Amino acid sequence: MANTDTRSSKIEYGRLRRTRGYVNFFAAATSARVADEMFSVAVVLHVLDRTGSAVIAGATVACVTFPSLITAPLLGGWLDLTGRRRFAMVCDQLLAASGLTLLLVLPGSMPDAAIPALGLVVGLTYPLSFGGFTSLIPQVVPEDLLAPANALEATSFNTALIAGPAIAGTVVAVFGPAEAVVLEIALTLAALVLILRIPGLDRAPRSDFDSLRQIVRAGLSHLAHTPPLLGATLIGAIGLGGIGLLTIAFPFFAVEHLDSGRGAAGYLWAAFAGGSAVGAVAFTGLQRRYAPERIMVVAIGVLGLVMLTWPLAGTLPAAVALIALGGLADGPALAATFAVRQQHTPRHLHGQVMTTAVGFKIGAVALGAGTAGILVESLDSGSVVLIAALMQFVAVAAGWLAMRSRSPVAVLR
């Protein structure tokens, strides 16, 4: 049975690789996400280097991610309404490159309190690098290849989370934070070039919605009244709120507990993502046997348990091992998240619902990062890690209750 599953998976991944435009799609999404994931190390350490303030660094991350709460529903609705997906994705990368350039050049030559506002330029279209690409999968990939495509989509996220912080940490250690930001800008522009090479992204405008307001309302209503979708969104958002605490806590944890430099935070993120990438691909078969929302509940609960052990690490290798183990649990949850959205969302609302759900998650990261900047100045960094672990249990409880407490309603089609 195991050999049959393995053979079937190899055939599916081979077909996926040969699907027209998929390689460029995967490369563009991954390049954009690698650049995004460098932010938590490159820009955070650059701002810390120029200002010396954890509060300013945390506020900068918050300003990059918080606008997603507002812009994500509008961006997703616009994608579905107009069909101009290539234009949206190109604008996303252009704004990201512009904002990063401002964050590279201006800190140190302007008041520290004004630096977080520069992040707003990057954050306006931030959800498109995540939910925007994911919403395109059913258009780029045949329906019978969605399971392996979802696993690779999770791998794309995790490859970015591995490579982004690891590359940023290495460049910071060898050259400095500013050089890491320059590389982040270069990867953003590389994603822009790859997006231009993906065929068939655009489609005809929709005629079944009269306005952006109507499609946003339809998508939000569907998200709020579909139990598995709502539960999955709550699990992802609250859980990532806890992960957001780590964007500022990890650099301090590396110094206070692991006897390493701040740049070692990149390797901690890489360990988490490495485990998650392995978990996403190794457990692809779970999506064929269990409801994806059930996978999310169990996987995030296990992640929380493993995270409780992270403050016990006293060396960098020990921390890397424990964090990688937590990532192994996170991988199936991430792949299952994509499956929940695809299974419970009408095709004509994919862009709106998926981008909105991602926006909530990114907004939660913003709240976590902003809070972490304050917490690390009053608490030990290990305590902040424990708070992040406890938030995974809160996420599971909230998501499970949402999945059981509501009934689906009709959605405008």
C-alpha positions in Angstrom: 0.0 0.0 0.0 2.8 2.4 0.9 4.6 1.6 -2.3 1.5 2.2 -4.3 1.0 5.6 -2.6 4.6 6.5 -3.3 4.4 5.5 -7.0 1.1 7.5 -7.4 2.7 10.6 -5.7 5.7 10.5 -8.1 3.4 10.3 -11.1 1.4 13.3 -9.8 4.4 15.4 -9.1 5.8 14.6 -12.6 2.6 15.7 -14.2 2.5 18.8 -12.1 6.0 19.8 -13.2 5.0 19.4 -16.8 1.9 21.5 -16.4 2.2 24.6 -18.6 3.3 27.7 -16.6 3.5 25.8 -13.2 7.3 25.9 -12.9 7.4 29.7 -13.4 4.4 30.1 -11.1 6.1 28.1 -8.3 9.4 29.9 -8.8 7.7 33.4 -8.7 5.7 32.6 -5.6 8.7 31.1 -3.8 11.1 34.0 -4.8 8.5 36.6 -3.6 8.0 34.7 -0.3 11.8 34.2 0.3 12.1 38.0 0.0 9.1 38.5 2.4 10.5 36.0 4.9 13.9 37.8 4.9 12.1 40.8 6.4 11.9 39.4 9.9 15.7 39.2 10.0 17.1 41.6 7.5 14.8 44.6 8.0 14.3 44.0 11.8 18.1 43.8 12.4 18.7 46.8 10.0 16.2 48.9 12.0 17.6 47.6 15.3 21.1 48.5 14.1 20.1 52.1 13.1 17.8 52.8 16.1 18.7 50.4 18.9 15.0 50.1 19.7 13.1 46.8 19.8 9.9 48.8 20.0 10.6 50.6 16.7 11.6 47.3 15.1 8.4 45.6 16.3 6.3 48.6 15.2 7.9 48.5 11.7 6.9 44.8 11.3 3.5 45.7 12.5 3.1 48.5 10.0 4.1 46.2 7.2 1.6 43.5 8.1 -1.3 45.3 9.8 -2.7 47.0 6.7 -3.6 43.5 5.4 -6.6 43.4 7.7 -8.0 46.2 5.6 -6.5 45.7 2.2 -6.8 41.9 1.9 -10.7 41.7 1.4 -10.5 44.6 -1.2 -7.5 43.1 -3.1 -9.1 39.6 -3.2 -12.5 41.0 -4.3 -10.7 43.1 -7.0 -8.9 39.9 -8.3 -12.2 38.1 -8.6 -14.2 41.0 -10.0 -11.7 42.3 -12.7 -9.7 39.2 -13.5 -6.6 41.4 -13.9 -4.4 39.1 -11.8 -1.1 39.7 -13.5 -1.4 43.5 -13.0 -2.2 43.0 -9.3 0.8 40.7 -8.7 3.1 43.0 -10.6 2.0 46.0 -8.5 2.6 43.9 -5.4 6.2 43.3 -6.2 6.8 46.9 -7.3 5.4 48.3 -4.1 7.4 45.8 -2.0 10.7 46.8 -3.8 9.9 50.5 -3.4 9.1 50.2 0.3 12.2 48.1 1.0 14.3 50.7 -0.7 12.9 53.4 1.6 13.5 51.2 4.7 17.1 50.6 3.5 18.0 54.3 2.8 16.0 56.4 5.3 16.5 54.9 8.8 19.2 57.0 10.5 18.4 60.1 8.5 14.9 60.6 9.9 13.2 60.5 13.3 13.0 57.0 14.6 9.3 57.3 15.4 8.6 57.9 11.7 10.4 54.7 10.5 7.5 52.3 11.0 5.4 54.4 8.6 7.7 53.4 5.8 6.5 49.8 6.2 3.0 50.8 5.1 4.3 51.1 1.5 5.4 47.4 1.6 2.2 46.4 3.4 -0.4 47.7 1.1 -0.5 44.7 -1.1 1.3 42.3 1.2 -1.5 39.6 1.2 -0.9 39.0 -2.6 2.4 37.3 -2.1 0.6 34.7 0.1 -3.1 34.4 -0.6 -2.9 35.9 -4.1 -0.6 33.2 -5.4 -2.5 30.5 -3.6 -5.8 31.6 -5.1 -4.3 31.1 -8.6 -3.5 27.4 -8.1 -6.9 26.1 -9.3 -6.5 28.1 -12.5 -2.9 27.0 -13.2 -3.3 23.4 -12.1 -5.8 20.7 -13.1 -8.2 19.7 -10.4 -6.9 16.2 -10.0 -3.5 17.7 -9.2 -4.6 20.0 -6.4 -3.4 17.7 -3.6 0.3 17.6 -4.7 0.0 21.3 -5.7 -1.2 22.1 -2.2 1.7 20.2 -0.7 4.2 22.0 -2.9 2.5 25.3 -2.1 3.1 24.5 1.6 6.7 23.7 0.6 7.0 27.0 -1.2 6.0 28.8 2.1 8.4 26.7 4.1 11.2 26.9 1.6 10.8 30.7 1.9 10.8 30.5 5.6 13.9 28.4 5.6 15.9 30.2 2.9 14.7 33.7 3.7 15.8 33.9 7.4 18.9 31.7 6.8 20.1 33.8 3.9 19.4 37.0 5.7 21.1 35.7 8.9 24.2 34.7 6.9 24.4 37.9 5.0 24.0 39.9 8.2 26.8 37.9 9.9 29.2 38.3 6.9 28.4 41.7 5.5 25.7 43.5 7.6 21.9 44.1 7.8 21.9 46.7 5.0 23.3 44.2 2.5 20.7 41.7 3.5 18.0 44.2 2.7 19.6 44.8 -0.7 19.4 41.1 -1.5 15.7 41.1 -0.4 15.0 43.8 -2.9 16.8 41.8 -5.7 14.7 38.7 -5.0 11.5 40.8 -5.1 12.4 42.1 -8.5 13.3 38.5 -9.6 9.7 37.5 -8.7 8.4 40.3 -10.8 10.2 39.0 -13.9 8.9 35.5 -13.3 5.3 36.7 -12.9 5.5 38.2 -16.3 6.4 34.8 -17.7 3.4 32.9 -16.3 0.8 32.4 -19.1 -3.0 32.6 -18.6 -3.2 34.5 -15.3 -5.8 37.0 -16.4 -9.4 36.2 -17.2 -12.5 38.0 -18.3 -14.2 40.3 -15.8 -17.0 38.8 -13.8 -20.6 39.9 -14.7 -22.4 38.2 -11.8 -21.3 40.9 -9.4 -22.2 44.6 -9.8 -19.5 46.1 -7.6 -16.4 45.5 -5.5 -18.5 46.1 -2.4 -20.9 43.3 -3.4 -18.2 40.7 -4.0 -16.4 41.7 -0.7 -19.6 41.3 1.2 -20.3 37.9 -0.4 -16.8 36.7 0.4 -16.9 37.9 4.0 -20.3 36.3 4.5 -19.2 33.0 3.1 -16.1 33.1 5.3 -18.0 33.9 8.4 -20.8 31.4 7.9 -18.9 28.3 6.6 -17.8 26.4 9.7 -14.7 24.6 8.4 -13.5 27.8 6.7 -14.1 30.0 9.7 -12.5 27.5 12.1 -9.5 27.2 9.8 -9.1 30.9 9.6 -9.3 31.4 13.4 -6.7 28.6 13.9 -4.4 30.2 11.4 -4.8 33.8 12.6 -4.5 33.2 16.3 -1.7 30.7 15.9 0.2 33.1 13.7 -0.4 35.8 16.3 1.8 33.7 18.5 4.3 33.1 15.8 4.4 36.9 15.3 5.8 37.2 18.8 8.8 35.3 17.7 9.8 37.8 15.0 11.2 40.0 17.8 11.7 37.4 20.5 14.0 35.1 18.5 16.9 37.6 18.1 16.8 38.2 21.9 16.4 34.5 22.6 19.5 33.7 20.6 21.5 36.1 22.7 20.0 35.5 26.1 19.6 31.7 26.0 21.8 30.3 23.2 25.0 32.4 23.6 24.7 33.4 19.9 24.4 36.6 18.0 21.1 38.1 16.9 21.7 36.8 13.4 21.2 33.3 14.7 17.5 34.1 14.7 17.6 33.3 11.0 18.7 29.8 11.7 15.9 29.3 14.2 13.4 30.3 11.6 15.1 28.1 9.0 14.8 25.1 11.4 11.1 25.7 11.9 10.5 26.0 8.2 12.7 23.0 7.4 10.7 20.8 9.6 7.5 22.2 8.2 8.5 21.6 4.6 9.3 18.0 5.4 6.0 17.5 7.2 4.0 19.1 4.4 5.4 16.7 1.8 5.8 13.6 3.9 2.2 13.7 5.1 0.5 14.5 1.8 -1.5 11.3 2.1 -3.3 12.6 5.2 -5.3 14.9 3.0 -6.8 11.9 1.2 -7.8 10.2 4.4 -8.9 12.9 6.8 -10.9 16.1 6.6 -8.3 19.0 6.3 -9.9 20.9 9.2 -9.3 17.9 11.5 -5.7 17.8 10.4 -5.3 21.5 11.3 -6.7 21.0 14.8 -4.4 18.1 15.6 -1.3 19.5 14.0 -1.4 22.9 15.6 -2.1 21.3 19.0 1.0 19.2 18.6 2.9 22.3 17.5 1.9 24.0 20.8 3.1 21.1 22.9 6.5 21.0 21.2 6.9 24.8 21.5 6.6 24.4 25.3 10.0 22.7 25.1 11.8 25.4 23.2 12.8 27.6 26.2 14.6 24.5 27.6 17.2 24.6 24.9 20.5 26.0 26.2 22.5 25.8 22.9 21.9 26.7 19.3 22.0 23.1 18.0 19.5 22.0 20.7 17.2 24.9 19.8 17.4 24.1 16.1 16.4 20.4 16.8 13.4 21.3 19.0 12.2 24.0 16.6 12.5 21.7 13.6 10.4 19.2 15.4 7.7 21.8 15.9 7.9 22.7 12.3 7.3 19.0 11.4 3.9 19.3 13.0 3.2 22.6 11.3 3.7 21.3 7.8 0.5 19.2 7.5 -1.5 22.1 9.0 -0.3 24.5 6.3 -1.1 22.2 3.5 -4.5 21.4 5.1 -5.3 25.2 5.3 -5.1 25.4 1.5 -7.4 22.3 1.1 -10.0 23.8 3.5 -10.2 27.0 1.4 -10.4 25.2 -1.9 -13.0 22.6 -0.7 -15.3 25.1 0.9 -15.1 28.1 -1.3 -16.9 28.6 -4.7 -14.5 29.1 -7.5 -15.8 32.6 -8.3 -14.9 33.7 -4.7 -11.4 32.1 -4.5 -9.4 35.3 -4.7 -11.6 37.2 -2.3 -11.9 34.5 0.4 -8.3 33.3 0.2 -6.7 36.7 0.2 -9.0 37.8 3.1 -8.2 34.8 5.1 -4.5 35.4 4.6 -5.0 39.0 5.5 -6.4 38.1 8.8 -3.4 35.9 9.4 -0.9 38.5 8.4 -2.7 41.1 10.6 -2.4 38.7 13.5 1.4 38.5 12.8 1.4 42.3 13.0 -0.3 42.3 16.4 2.1 39.7 17.6 5.2 41.5 16.4 4.0 44.8 17.7 3.3 43.3 21.1 6.6 41.4 21.1 8.6 44.7 20.9 7.0 45.7 24.2 7.2 42.3 25.9 10.9 41.7 25.3 11.8 44.9 27.1 9.9 43.7 30.2 10.0 39.9 30.1 12.6 37.3 29.5 12.6 36.1 25.9 12.0 32.5 26.9 8.7 33.7 28.6 7.7 35.3 25.3 8.3 32.0 23.6 6.0 30.3 26.1 3.3 32.8 25.5 3.6 32.0 21.7 3.2 28.3 22.6 0.0 29.0 24.7 -1.5 30.9 21.8 -1.4 27.7 19.7 -3.8 26.1 22.2 -6.1 29.1 22.2 -6.1 28.9 18.4 -7.1 25.2 18.4 -9.9 25.8 21.0 -11.3 28.8 19.0 -11.1 27.0 15.7 -12.7 23.8 17.0 -15.6 25.7 18.6 -16.2 27.7 15.4 -16.3 24.5 13.3 -19.0 23.1 15.6 -21.1 26.1 16.4 -22.3 27.5 13.1 -24.3 26.3 10.0 -23.5 27.2 6.4 -25.7 29.8 4.7 -26.3 30.4 1.0 -23.8 32.6 -0.6 -24.3 34.9 -3.6 -23.2 33.2 -6.8 
